[in-house]
Amino acid sequence: MLKKAWQAWARSFAAIGLGTCVFGCLDRPLCSGEDCQPQTTNQFVVRVPTGGIDKLDLVFMIDNSASMADKQVLLRQAVPVLLGRFVNPLCVGEDEKPNGEVSNAGQCSRGTAEFPPVLDMHIAVISSALGNLGTDNCGGAKHADDKAWLLPLVRSDTALSSWNNSGFLAWDPTGTRNSPSGTRQSEQLRTEFQNLVTAAGETGCGYEASLESWYRFLIAPDPPTTVTFDDQFQVHTSGIDTALIAQRDQFLRSDSLVAVVMLTDENDCSIAWSGQGALVGNLRESTDPSGSGRMPRAMSACQNPSDPCCRPCQRGEVTPPNCVSFEQDPACQQERLTPAEDPVGLRCMQQKRRFGFDFLEPVDKYVQGLTSPTVLSRDGKTQPNPLFVARHGKPQRNRDLVFLAGIVGVPWQDIATADSLTNPSLRYLTARELKDQKRWELILGDPERNLPPTDPHMIESHQPRSGSHPFLPNATIAPTTATSPRADVISGHESPPTRQGEPQYACIYELPAARDCSAMNTSCDCSNADESSARALCQPPTGGPGGKTQYYAKAYPATRVLQVLKGLGDQAVLASICAKQTQSDRPEADPAYGYNAAVDALVNKLRVPLASQCLSRAPSVDEQGQAACVVLEANLGAQCDCSLPGRRPARPSALSLVRQDLVSSSSCGAAGQPSCDTVCGCELSEAKGEALSACRSTADATRQAPGYCYVDPAKGLGDPLLVKDCPATRKKLVRFVGDRTPVPGSFAYMACLGKALD
């Protein structure tokens, strides 16, 4: 049935009609999103989306370094599936599961659409190339620095379409959402989007700033125009890129749902804007007899990078208390690494363990950028976060309307459901399932505690690794001498260390068609005859020595990206860039093909806010039609002002339930997040009397006294027009009224404590 649904929506990608939820539809009131589990207790709490979302702003960060062409082909093939899912959502039954039908402009002959069709969508594509902080080592790449600008504005050599020459695409089938109107034909949007994906290419800088790129485009309050370095490799920034800010301001709406999608086959290398980050491009070892172009060695304590004694081996350093001095440390007998120990391609890998210091931007920065109302400017001052600033007369965005999806280097087997391992389909685990099933320990370990991933395929290493997968047979790390590319079902086998440096693979997958690398440059993984014979990518599926034909593609462990995704908790979507299936007569109809499962995971995550506040199950109500629950706004790491109109301090029993949900959804306590102990909350007033009648009418909600009401027209509670955009099985909702209700930046919760509440 699921396969039929994929076939149907791939065929039905067409222009659509009217209708969106203006209040928002929560499809499961007793739990959170697609992670819903049945509740048997009479005490429960549910997070409530805080407003009707009828706009979607999508940002695709596409790695444009060498070896990405084959991945971009798979993403291009997934574009019709992605857009088709938003344009013609699936039809679902009362159990909220797909029934095998795809809606036609939101209309279903059986069941209801999972959410209203999206009628207003901005789509942006940026690359991972931000240059090399003023050094000249990007390998002579044609597009070494795309500046985090929208691709049509930095690819002057390619004719790329964009709305009103803005650099992004605008889906506007009714012709009423943009001025001038945006794209109205679905086939045109599909083609324009696919052209953007292809235009990313693989001629960018090899130091992929895959995190910093989307941060700079969406969030950085003062992106620099110029980045240089001095004789000591200290980085200096100057100017403010007002052109980039103008692109952001035109693209980003404050009342939209925002999703960032990352496609990268390598770990992030977002070099810091301060300190000696430019050392990453210091490659003078061949001409400088002193070896000053090579990186320093790390002291022995750096075997645990969190050790306070960890620092570089360098003369004249001040020895911290209770630490060994430079002269006494055996690891510092040679001050600098040799060229063999410091290959160019490994400058961004395990820096503190190898060099004694870290010259990349901290991963906490990116978690905070997607969740915090404020961020730091280059001079360290607190500034409003552009993601959460009110724009164009609209209220500011709530933090639970921002998502990050990563299609990155991790074995699909590690993050898929159990049945995906044994049947032809594929479904990725949700963020909550990843936590509950301890998959973060499997793929990431605990970097803060110096604990490696339990899956040895996810260990970053230049040297060959060893070990077996904790629960998968035939997934034991195979030696470099193996001649079968499937000796290890996940990564093929280990590769001999190369002169330029290459980490061992997290995973490999079969290309849809083999590539002849004999006449290609180094972007083809089997172009180097000296190395290809021992690489799993270059060995035929039947086994034997490799040649200049590439049969498989690879990805490296995406450690830093995984840290950010874990830190975002329920706001994250994780998928593998190593496809499960690449051979299919109907790729658009196969849920395991290419990145179709990644699309499914992303849309399933966004379906709740897109379906807004409509309820599938109703709370108990008294004779006056008031809900026997409390609704509250909760904050993390901020003060709750319960003296504001329509509010009072939340009772401890309700806050306890809220805290439990925030913990279970990984919304607090992780790196870059506030402590779970900082939660505070205010209960909102339920409207009564004339205010209740006004709340249940179509009167302007912002002009009413702050509070909320329960709307259920089937029980005579409210105007049916308030739920006209809710699916047939969910025509009831919690309606918030009053200006800034709930307070922007807060979480809204319904807490039911087992009895009628005063």
Secondary structure, 3 states (H helix, E strand, C coil): CHHHHHHHHHHCCCCCCCCCCCCCECCCCCCCHHHCCCCCCCCEEEEECCCCCCCEEEEEEECCCCCCHHHHHHHHHHHHHHHHHHHCCEEECCCCCEEEEECECCECCCCEECCCCCCCEEEEEEECCECCCCCCCCCCCCECECCCCCHHHCCCCCCCCCHHHCCCEEECCCCCCCCCCCECCHHHHHHHHHHHHHHHCCCECCCCCHHHHHHHHHCCCCCCCEEEECCCCCEEEECCCHHHHHHHHHHCCCCCEEEEEEECCCCCCCECCCCCHHHHHCCHHHCCCCCCCCCECECHHHHCCCCCCCCECCCCCCCCCCCCCCCCCHHHCCCECCCCCCCHHHCCCCHHHHHCCCCECCCHHHHHHCCCCEEECCCCCEEECHHHCCCCCCCCCCHHHEEEEEEECCCHHHHECHHHHCCCCCCECCHHHHHHCCHHHHHCCEHHHCECCCCHHHCCCCCCCCCECCCCCCCECCCCCCCCCCCECCCECCCCCCCCCCCCCCEEEEEEEEEECCCCCCCCCCCCHHHHCCCHHHCCCCCCCCCCEEEEEEECCCHHHHHHHHHHHHHEEEEECCCCECCCCCHHHCCCECCHHHHHHHHHHHHHHHCCEECCCCCCECCCCCECCEEEEEECCCCCCCCCCCEEECCHHHHHHHHHHHHHCCCCCCCCCCCHHHCEEEEECECCHHHHHHHCCCCCHHHCCCEEEEEEHHHCECCHHHHCCCCHHHCCEEEEECCCCCCCCCEEEEEECCCCCC
